[in-house]
Amino acid sequence: MKITRLKRGYRISLNDGEFDALSLLVQYGLEARDEQGEEFFEAASAAAKRAFKGRFALREPMEVDEDRRRSRPPSR
């Protein structure tokens, strides 16, 4: 995992395994939020609340916004 601080926000670069792990954590977090309701947000920051009510409110699986892996030339 590589985290780069930008002028506004961060860029997080993950390998495939790390992305799968993050997807599972978000999935379990969404399930906990559904079970606990508003109690889930009692200890959350305002930014975390916005993320859960915005991006993670969608019932779609997480996907890669930009894939910057370098493609390798075909092997001979």
C-alpha positions in Angstrom: 0.0 0.0 0.0 1.3 3.4 -0.9 -0.4 6.6 0.4 0.5 9.9 -1.3 -0.6 13.2 0.1 -1.9 15.6 -2.6 -2.8 19.3 -2.3 -6.4 18.3 -1.6 -6.8 14.8 -0.2 -4.8 11.6 -0.7 -4.1 9.0 -3.3 -4.0 5.4 -2.0 -2.4 2.8 -4.3 -3.3 -0.8 -3.5 -2.4 -4.1 -4.9 -5.1 -6.6 -5.8 -5.0 -8.3 -2.4 -5.2 -5.1 -0.4 -8.1 -3.9 -2.5 -10.0 -7.1 -1.9 -9.3 -6.7 1.8 -10.6 -3.1 1.8 -13.7 -4.2 -0.1 -14.5 -6.8 2.5 -14.0 -4.3 5.3 -16.4 -1.9 3.7 -18.9 -4.7 3.1 -18.8 -5.7 6.8 -19.0 -2.0 7.8 -22.1 -1.6 5.7 -23.7 -4.6 7.3 -22.9 -3.3 10.8 -24.3 0.1 9.8 -27.6 -1.5 8.7 -27.8 -3.5 11.9 -27.0 -0.6 14.3 -28.7 2.2 12.5 -27.8 5.7 13.7 -25.9 4.3 16.7 -23.2 3.3 14.2 -22.4 7.0 13.6 -22.1 8.1 17.3 -18.3 7.8 17.3 -17.7 8.7 13.7 -16.2 11.9 12.4 -18.2 14.2 10.1 -16.0 13.1 7.2 -16.7 9.4 7.9 -20.4 10.1 8.1 -20.3 11.8 4.7 -18.4 8.9 3.2 -20.9 6.3 4.5 -23.9 8.4 3.5 -22.4 9.4 0.1 -20.0 7.0 -1.7 -20.7 3.9 0.4 -24.5 4.4 0.4 -24.6 3.0 -3.1 -25.4 -0.7 -3.2 -22.8 -1.4 -5.8 -19.5 -3.2 -5.2 -16.4 -1.1 -5.0 -14.5 -0.7 -8.2 -11.2 0.8 -9.3 -11.4 4.4 -10.4 -8.1 4.4 -12.2 -5.8 1.5 -13.0 -2.2 2.7 -13.3 -0.5 -0.6 -13.5 2.1 -0.7 -16.2 1.3 -3.3 -18.8 4.1 -5.7 -19.6 5.1 -6.5 -23.2 4.1 -10.0 -24.2 6.7 -12.7 -23.3 8.4 -14.5 -26.1 
